[in-house]
Amino acid sequence: MKMSLSFLLLMASLSPALALAQSGGCDAKRQSIENEIAYAQDHGNTARVQGLQKALAAVKTHCTDASLRSAAGQKVAKAQEKLQDRQHELQAAKDQGKSAQKIADRQRKVDDAHADLQQAMMDAEQMP
């Protein structure tokens, strides 16, 4: 469990391109990392190449479509929880009679959390 969690954190921190590759499954993720390795090699970034090679080895070893679906499901659950928290904060601000600016700020946070949830749900639906 600890290894898979650290693997997921590593993969999430690599780049936005890897997040896009998630919807294509493990093969797309591998291809995306290989593309980034080539780019880093072309630009002489040896530290990045080494990190990406470790990530590629981890993907080859641990990535399954089931693990990607699980990660997508966890992302949806986390986004739902965040939306609920933001909605509670908004309601608390209204109940406490906060200023219009504070309420508008909380509403913006609710809207952002709702958009994040919708994106997570769309990503989960596109899983293989």
N, C-alpha and C positions, 0 to 999 in steps of 0.2 A: 504494500500500500504506500509506504513512504517513498519507494523508488518511483512508483507511477505518479505520485503527486509531484515529486521534484521534476520528473520528466515533463509533466503537463505545464508546470511553471516555466521550465526552460523553453518549451515550445511556444508558450504564450508570449514570452519576452523577446523572441528572436526578431520578428518583424511583422509588419502588417501583411506582407505578401504571404506569409505562412498562414495567417488567419484566413485569407482568401482561399488558400489551397485546402483548408480543412473541408470545405464543402465538396471537394473532388475526391476525398478519401486519401488513403495512405500513399497511393501512387502519385497523386498530385502534390502531396506534401514532400515526398522524396524529390520529385522533379524541381520543386520550388527551391529546396535547399541546395540541390546540385547547381541550379542557375546562380544562386547567391555565391556559392563557392567559386564558380567560374568568374563572376564579377569581382569578387575579393582578390582572386589570384591575378586578374588583369590589372588591378590597382595596387598590387604589392602589399596588401593588408594581411600579413601572415597570421597575426593573432586572430583575426576574424575567420580566416580559413580554418585554423585549428579548432576554434569553437564550433564552426559549422560542420566540420568533419565529425566531431563528437555528437552533435545533434543528429547528423545523418545516420551514424551508427546506432544511436538510440531509436530513431524512427524505424530503421530496418529491423531492430531487435524487438521493439515493444509495440509498434503501431499496428492496431487492428481497426477494422471498421467499427467493431463493437466498442472499443475504447474511445473512438471519436464520437460515437453516438452518446456514450456515457458522459463524456466531457461536455457535449452540447446540452444534454439534459441538465447537468449541474449548472451550466451557465444560465439556462432558463430559470431554474429554481432560485439562483442567486439574484437574478434580475427581478423576479417576482417579489422576493423579500425586500429588495431595495425600494421597489415601488411602494410597497406597503409602508415601509419606514417613512418615506417621503410624504405619503398621504397623511400619516399620523402627525408628522411635523407641521404640515399645512393646517390640519384641523386644530392642532394645539395653538398655532399662531392666531387663528380666527377666534378660538375660544378665549384666549388671553387678551383679545382686543389689540393685537399688535398693529403697527402702522401699515398703511396701504402698501408701502414700499417693501416691508418685510413679508407681507402676504403675497405680493407679486413675485418676490424672490423665491418663496417656498413653492408657488405655483409653477414657476419655471423649472424648478428642480423636479417636481412631479412630472411635468411634461417631458423632461429629459429622461427620467427613469422609465417612463412609458415607452418612449422611442427606443431605448436600450432593450427593453423587454421584447418589443416587436421584432427588433433586429435579431435578437437571440432566438426567438421562435422561428423566424424565417430561416436562419442558419441551421437550426435543428431539423427543420422539414426537408432541407436539401441534402441531408446526410444520406449516404448510400445504404 
